[in-house]
Amino acid sequence: MTEVSNGEPSSRGKDFFISYHESDLAWAEWIANALENAGYSLTIQAWDFRPGMNLVIEINRAASECKTTIAVLSPDYLASVFTQAEWAAALSSDPTGASGKLVPIRVRMCEPPGLLRQIIACDLLGLAEDAARASLLRAVSGQRNPVRQPPFPDDHVANNSPKIAVTPIQYPGVHPVEEPPKPDPLVEVAIGLLALIKTTRVTFQAQARLRDSLVRSVMERLILNPVHVQFEDFLPKYASQLTSAEQRIFKVMRRFSEAVLFEYNRKALDLIELHPGLKTKVERVSELELHLRLWLEKYLAIFEDDPTLPLLYVGVAEGVPYPRDIEWETWKYIDSTGEANDLLASEGDQDFGSSEHYDSDGDWHYRQHNRWMDMQFSTIKNELFALEGAQVPEALDLQIGELLSQKLATYALTDVIPVQQIIDSTKQLLSAMPPQSRWAGLINSAQAAIDISSEFWTFKSLLPLLPSLARVNSELGTPTPLGDLWIEARQSLLDRLGG
């Protein structure tokens, strides 16, 4: 199968390099087996790359030394950063396709992007194994003969010669199954839309994974708080502070938006506008149309001219969210017609999950939040030390209260901290505060904390409010020791929680 020289597999002179995504391994191996059985030589990662090899070097070597790269097309393949480099290298050496350096083989519903779409793909969707093998071998050999024998052009002959009535002679062999009628045009449109939707979803999920990786890298390096991150604001804010490695991730994310999502969203919208009848078949197509139109408008108005944006969020804030069930409903409509059963069956089990990808690693968020709080405590202690006993500024005091509330745990509550006295003093202060005053918001928040049945959670909820309550207590001259109690609790908790 593979020549070995000095313990290393040799790709030199091989006919094909099979480029694929790991989710399409079964297809890649089937293609490789069919080609080898037909007498071709090839390199495929699953068979030829061994532990200890440098994967990037081996892939580059195989792609450059083999005569032709076969790209196994699927949504996952098109959304992968690594496979993009593989097919792009082959395409750059043969941009017109004249030398056959790149042969795309489509095995799952997807829509190739601009440059790749210029190269005619071999489509295995919905084909039985024998037909798929014949189509594959014809694609790689350059044969011109079709899969099926063309029909006799009777109408053309009728215009040039007289018709002679003859009695047809029955063919004695096995008759082929009659071909099914051509699908309804709207079914074909729905199939095209579904391919765009699937490819867009997988691309956005890949982009979101890169986003999470980039955000983590920046947060860990700068020790930032991971709670309530707004990606739309976070990434542009730190775009100018990225390391070279982070900039590469940023550029790949932006390239997904520019070269893939923009093109796919525009094509999907064009398809819907050209075939409005599809809205009567798939209910959420109307919602998708509104969302795509808004996405494209925002892309042209904002994203295109702002280099600090790696990706675009559209719909939720504007009240036009992406219809999450659109992929399932489109699939269901196609399936209900019975006109594309082979095509749908070739797709296998489907994942109609959310188009979004969420970073759900709770352990990382917990550790990162603790790192951030430790840094905050260190900074606060240094600022308090620099005050040399002077009154703590209100802004710093509020920051301390908020930080202590976030890190407070039951173990920190000891007899040294006068929790019940603080709660009782707060109740006394609230009764003295005019309800219709500039403190109305503070009163409501404090009362909500007091109403909690748990002493611990009441105190935890009061902590961010205590600096303000202590100042109001002093301003009103209320006879409660709330100010002194806050100072005492603040110092005790800083000692216990701040390390």
C-alpha positions in Angstrom: 0.0 0.0 0.0 2.7 2.5 1.0 6.4 2.5 0.2 8.6 2.9 3.2 12.1 4.4 3.1 14.4 4.6 6.1 11.4 3.9 8.3 9.4 6.8 6.9 6.4 6.4 4.5 7.2 7.7 1.0 4.6 9.9 -0.8 6.8 10.6 -3.8 5.2 9.6 -7.1 1.9 8.6 -5.5 -1.2 9.2 -7.6 -3.4 10.7 -4.8 -3.3 12.3 -1.4 -6.7 11.9 0.4 -7.5 15.1 2.3 -10.4 14.7 4.7 -11.9 15.7 8.1 -11.8 13.2 10.9 -15.7 13.0 10.9 -15.5 11.7 7.3 -12.9 8.9 8.0 -15.3 6.2 6.8 -15.8 7.9 3.5 -12.0 8.7 3.1 -11.1 5.0 3.7 -13.8 3.8 1.3 -12.5 6.1 -1.4 -8.9 5.1 -0.7 -9.8 1.4 -0.9 -11.7 1.8 -4.2 -8.8 3.7 -5.7 -6.2 1.1 -4.6 -8.3 -1.8 -5.9 -8.4 0.0 -9.2 -4.6 0.1 -9.3 -3.9 3.6 -8.0 -1.3 4.5 -5.4 -2.1 7.0 -2.6 -1.4 8.4 0.8 -4.0 8.7 3.5 -3.4 9.9 7.1 -5.4 7.0 8.7 -3.2 4.3 7.1 0.2 6.0 6.5 0.9 8.4 9.4 2.3 6.7 12.5 2.7 7.9 16.1 5.8 10.1 16.5 5.6 11.7 13.0 5.1 15.4 12.6 1.5 15.6 11.3 1.9 19.0 9.6 5.2 18.1 7.9 3.8 14.7 6.6 0.6 16.3 5.3 2.5 19.0 3.5 4.9 16.4 2.0 2.1 14.1 0.9 0.1 17.0 -0.7 3.1 18.4 -2.5 4.6 15.1 -3.8 1.4 13.4 -4.9 0.0 14.0 -8.4 -3.5 14.8 -7.2 -5.2 15.9 -4.0 -8.6 14.4 -3.4 -10.7 16.7 -1.1 -13.5 14.8 0.7 -16.1 17.5 0.9 -18.5 17.9 3.8 -19.6 20.8 6.1 -16.9 19.8 8.7 -14.2 19.7 6.0 -15.1 23.1 4.7 -15.1 24.6 8.2 -11.7 23.2 9.2 -8.7 25.5 9.2 -6.3 22.6 8.6 -8.1 21.1 5.6 -8.5 24.5 4.0 -4.7 24.7 3.8 -4.6 21.3 2.1 -7.1 22.0 -0.7 -5.9 25.6 -1.1 -2.3 24.4 -1.7 -3.5 22.1 -4.5 -5.7 24.8 -6.0 -3.0 27.4 -6.0 -0.7 25.1 -8.1 -3.5 24.5 -10.6 -6.0 27.4 -10.3 -7.8 26.6 -13.6 -8.1 22.9 -12.9 -6.5 22.0 -16.2 -4.0 19.7 -14.7 -6.5 17.9 -12.4 -4.3 18.7 -9.3 -7.4 18.9 -7.1 -10.5 16.6 -7.4 -13.3 17.5 -4.9 -15.5 14.5 -3.9 -18.7 15.6 -2.2 -19.9 13.0 0.4 -22.3 15.1 2.5 -24.6 18.0 1.8 -22.4 21.1 1.7 -21.7 24.2 -0.4 -18.1 24.8 -1.4 -16.9 28.4 -1.1 -15.9 30.6 -4.0 -12.5 29.4 -5.3 -13.2 25.7 -4.5 -16.6 25.9 -6.2 -14.9 26.7 -9.5 -13.6 23.2 -9.6 -16.3 20.7 -10.6 -16.9 18.2 -7.9 -17.7 14.5 -8.1 -20.9 14.0 -6.2 -21.5 10.7 -4.4 -24.6 11.9 -2.6 -27.5 9.4 -2.9 -25.6 6.9 -5.0 -25.5 3.2 -4.4 -22.1 1.7 -3.9 -21.5 0.5 -7.4 -22.7 3.8 -8.9 -20.5 5.7 -6.5 -17.4 3.6 -7.3 -18.0 4.2 -11.0 -18.5 7.9 -10.6 -15.3 8.1 -8.4 -13.2 6.2 -10.9 -14.5 8.2 -13.8 -13.7 11.5 -12.0 -10.1 10.6 -11.3 -9.4 9.0 -14.7 -10.9 11.8 -16.8 -13.2 9.4 -18.7 -15.8 11.1 -20.8 -18.4 8.3 -20.9 -21.6 9.0 -18.7 -22.9 6.8 -15.9 -26.1 6.1 -17.9 -26.4 5.6 -21.6 -27.9 8.7 -23.2 -31.4 8.3 -24.6 -31.8 8.1 -28.4 -32.7 11.7 -29.5 -35.9 10.6 -31.3 -37.3 14.2 -31.6 -34.2 15.3 -33.5 -34.2 12.3 -35.8 -37.9 12.9 -36.5 -37.1 16.3 -38.1 -34.7 14.8 -40.6 -36.1 11.4 -41.6 -39.5 9.8 -41.9 -40.8 7.7 -39.1 -41.3 4.0 -39.8 -43.7 2.0 -37.6 -42.0 -1.1 -36.2 -42.8 -3.7 -33.7 -40.4 -3.4 -30.8 -38.4 -6.5 -29.9 -38.4 -7.3 -26.2 -34.9 -7.3 -24.6 -34.5 -10.8 -23.1 -32.3 -9.8 -20.2 -33.0 -8.1 -16.9 -34.6 -4.7 -17.3 -33.3 -1.8 -15.3 -35.6 -0.2 -12.8 -37.4 2.7 -14.3 -35.9 6.0 -13.3 -38.0 8.1 -10.9 -39.5 11.3 -12.2 -37.5 14.5 -11.7 -38.0 16.1 -8.3 -40.3 19.0 -7.9 -38.4 22.3 -8.5 -39.1 23.5 -5.0 -37.6 20.2 -3.6 -34.4 20.9 -5.5 -34.4 24.5 -4.1 -34.9 23.2 -0.6 -32.0 20.7 -1.0 -29.8 23.6 -2.1 -30.9 25.7 0.8 -30.3 22.9 3.2 -26.7 22.4 1.9 -26.1 26.1 2.6 -27.7 26.0 6.0 -25.7 23.0 7.1 -22.4 24.4 5.9 -23.0 27.7 7.5 -23.9 26.1 10.8 -20.8 24.0 10.9 -18.6 27.0 9.8 -20.1 29.2 12.5 -19.5 26.5 15.1 -15.9 26.2 14.1 -15.6 30.0 14.2 -17.1 30.0 17.7 -14.6 27.4 18.9 -11.8 29.6 17.7 -13.5 32.5 19.4 -13.5 30.6 22.7 -9.9 29.7 22.3 -8.9 33.3 21.6 -10.9 34.7 24.5 -9.4 32.1 26.9 -5.9 33.0 25.7 -6.4 36.7 26.2 -8.1 36.2 29.6 -5.4 33.9 30.9 -2.6 36.2 29.7 -4.1 39.4 31.1 -5.9 37.7 34.1 -9.3 39.0 33.2 -12.7 38.2 34.8 -14.5 35.5 32.7 -17.9 36.3 34.1 -20.5 37.8 31.8 -18.2 38.2 28.8 -19.8 40.0 25.9 -17.9 38.8 22.8 -19.1 41.7 20.7 -17.3 44.1 23.0 -14.5 41.9 24.3 -12.8 41.0 21.1 -12.7 44.5 19.5 -11.5 45.9 22.9 -8.4 43.7 23.0 -7.8 43.4 19.3 -4.8 45.8 19.5 -3.3 43.8 22.4 -3.1 40.4 20.8 0.1 38.4 20.6 1.2 37.1 17.2 -0.3 33.6 17.9 -3.6 35.3 18.9 -3.6 37.5 15.8 -3.4 34.4 13.7 -6.6 33.0 15.3 -8.2 36.4 15.0 -7.4 36.5 11.2 -8.8 33.0 10.6 -12.0 33.9 12.4 -12.4 37.1 10.3 -11.6 35.1 7.1 -14.5 32.8 8.0 -16.8 35.8 8.0 -15.4 37.4 4.9 -14.9 34.3 2.6 -17.5 31.8 3.8 -20.4 33.2 5.9 -20.9 36.3 3.7 -21.0 34.2 0.6 -23.2 31.5 2.0 -25.7 34.0 3.6 -25.9 36.0 0.4 -26.5 32.8 -1.7 -29.2 31.6 0.7 -31.0 34.9 0.6 -30.9 35.0 -3.2 -32.3 31.5 -3.3 -35.2 32.4 -1.0 -36.0 35.6 -3.0 -35.9 33.8 -6.3 -38.2 31.0 -5.0 -40.8 32.6 -2.7 -42.9 29.5 -2.9 -40.5 27.8 -0.5 -42.0 29.9 2.3 -45.3 28.0 1.9 -43.5 24.7 2.3 -41.1 25.6 5.2 -42.6 27.9 7.7 -39.4 29.4 9.1 -38.0 30.3 5.8 -39.6 33.7 6.2 -37.8 34.2 9.5 -34.6 33.1 7.9 -35.0 35.6 5.1 -35.4 38.5 7.6 -32.4 37.4 9.5 -30.2 37.0 6.5 -31.1 40.4 5.1 -30.2 42.0 8.4 -26.9 40.0 8.6 -25.9 41.2 5.2 -26.9 44.8 5.9 -24.9 44.8 9.1 -21.9 43.1 7.4 -21.7 45.8 4.7 -22.5 48.7 7.1 -20.3 47.7 10.1 -18.1 44.6 9.7 -16.5 45.3 6.4 -14.8 48.6 7.4 -14.0 47.6 11.1 -10.8 45.5 11.3 -11.3 45.0 15.0 -14.3 42.7 14.4 -13.4 39.0 13.8 -17.1 37.8 13.7 -20.5 39.2 13.4 -23.4 38.8 15.9 -26.8 39.6 14.4 -30.4 39.2 15.3 -30.9 38.8 19.0 -30.6 42.4 20.0 -32.6 43.5 16.9 -35.4 41.0 17.5 -34.6 39.0 14.4 -32.8 35.9 15.8 -31.6 33.0 13.6 -34.5 30.5 13.4 -33.0 27.6 15.2 -35.4 25.0 13.8 -34.9 26.0 10.2 -32.5 23.1 9.4 -34.8 20.5 10.8 -37.9 21.9 9.2 -36.2 22.1 5.8 -35.0 18.5 6.2 -38.5 17.4 7.2 -40.1 19.0 4.2 -37.7 17.3 1.8 -38.2 14.0 3.5 -42.0 14.4 3.4 -42.0 14.6 -0.4 -40.3 11.2 -0.8 -38.4 12.6 -3.8 -34.9 12.6 -2.3 -34.8 9.5 -0.1 -31.5 8.3 -1.4 -29.9 11.7 -0.8 -31.2 12.0 2.7 -30.2 8.4 3.5 -26.7 9.1 2.4 -26.4 11.8 5.1 -26.7 9.4 7.9 -27.7 10.5 11.4 -28.3 14.2 11.6 -27.4 16.7 14.3 -30.0 19.6 14.2 -28.4 21.3 17.3 -27.9 24.9 17.9 -25.8 26.9 15.4 -24.0 28.4 18.3 -21.2 26.7 20.2 -20.9 27.5 23.9 -17.7 27.2 26.0 -19.1 25.0 28.8 -15.8 24.1 30.6 -16.9 25.1 34.1 -13.6 24.1 35.7 -11.7 26.5 33.5 -14.1 29.4 34.3 -13.9 28.6 38.0 -10.1 28.6 38.0 -9.9 31.7 35.8 -12.3 33.6 38.1 -10.3 32.7 41.1 -7.1 33.9 39.4 -8.8 37.2 38.6 -10.1 37.6 42.2 -6.7 36.8 43.7 -5.2 39.5 41.5 -7.9 42.0 42.6 -7.3 41.2 46.2 -3.6 41.8 45.8 -4.2 45.1 44.1 -6.8 46.2 46.7 -4.5 45.4 49.6 -1.7 47.4 48.0 -4.1 50.4 47.6 -5.3 50.1 51.2 -1.7 49.9 52.4 -0.8 53.1 50.5 -3.7 55.0 52.2 -1.8 54.6 55.5 -5.0 54.6 57.6 -6.8 57.4 55.7 -10.5 57.0 54.8 -11.1 54.5 52.0 -12.4 56.2 48.8 -16.0 55.3 48.0 -15.2 53.8 44.6 -12.6 51.5 46.2 -14.9 50.7 49.1 -17.6 49.6 46.6 -15.1 47.5 44.7 -14.1 45.7 47.9 -17.7 45.0 48.9 -18.5 43.5 45.4 -15.3 41.4 45.4 -15.9 40.1 49.0 -19.5 39.1 48.0 -18.2 37.2 45.0 -15.7 35.2 47.0 -17.6 34.8 50.2 -18.0 31.2 51.4 -19.6 29.8 54.5 -16.2 28.9 56.0 -15.3 32.6 56.2 -18.2 33.4 58.5 -16.9 33.1 62.1 -17.8 34.7 65.4 -15.3 37.4 64.6 -17.6 38.8 61.8 -20.7 40.4 63.4 -23.1 39.1 60.7 -26.3 39.4 62.8 -25.4 42.8 64.1 -24.9 44.0 60.5 -28.3 42.6 59.5 -30.0 44.2 62.5 -28.3 47.6 61.9 -29.3 47.5 58.3 -33.0 46.9 59.2 -32.8 49.9 61.6 -31.3 52.1 59.0 -33.9 51.1 56.4 -36.7 52.1 58.8 -35.1 55.5 59.1 -34.5 56.1 55.4 -37.2 58.1 53.5 -38.7 55.6 50.9 -39.2 58.4 48.3 -35.7 59.7 48.1 -32.5 59.5 46.0 -31.8 56.2 47.9 -34.9 54.4 46.7 -32.9 51.9 44.6 -30.5 51.2 47.5 -33.5 50.7 49.8 -35.1 48.2 47.5 -31.9 46.2 47.0 -31.2 46.1 50.7 -34.8 45.1 51.6 -34.6 42.3 49.0 -31.4 41.0 50.8 -33.1 41.3 54.2 -36.1 39.3 53.0 -33.9 36.2 52.2 -34.4 33.6 54.8 -30.8 32.4 55.0 -28.5 34.4 57.1 -25.5 33.6 54.9 -27.2 34.6 51.7 -28.6 37.8 53.3 -25.1 38.8 54.4 -23.6 37.8 51.0 -26.3 39.9 49.2 -25.7 42.9 51.6 -21.9 43.0 51.1 -21.9 45.0 47.9 -24.4 47.5 49.5 -22.7 48.0 52.8 -20.3 50.7 51.7 -23.2 52.8 50.5 -25.4 52.0 53.5 -22.6 53.0 55.9 -22.3 56.4 54.2 -26.1 56.9 54.3 -26.0 56.0 57.9 -23.4 58.6 58.6 -25.2 61.2 56.5 -28.6 60.7 58.3 -26.9 60.4 61.7 -28.8 57.2 62.4 -27.8 55.8 65.8 -26.5 52.5 64.5 -22.9 51.2 64.4 -23.2 50.2 60.8 -20.1 52.1 59.6 -17.9 50.6 62.3 -19.4 47.1 61.7 -18.6 47.4 58.0 -15.0 48.4 58.6 -14.5 45.5 61.0 -16.1 43.0 58.6 -14.2 44.4 55.7 -10.8 43.9 57.4 -11.7 40.4 58.7 -12.9 39.2 55.3 -9.9 40.7 53.5 -7.6 38.8 55.8 -9.5 35.5 55.4 -10.4 35.6 51.7 -7.5 37.6 50.3 -4.7 35.2 51.0 
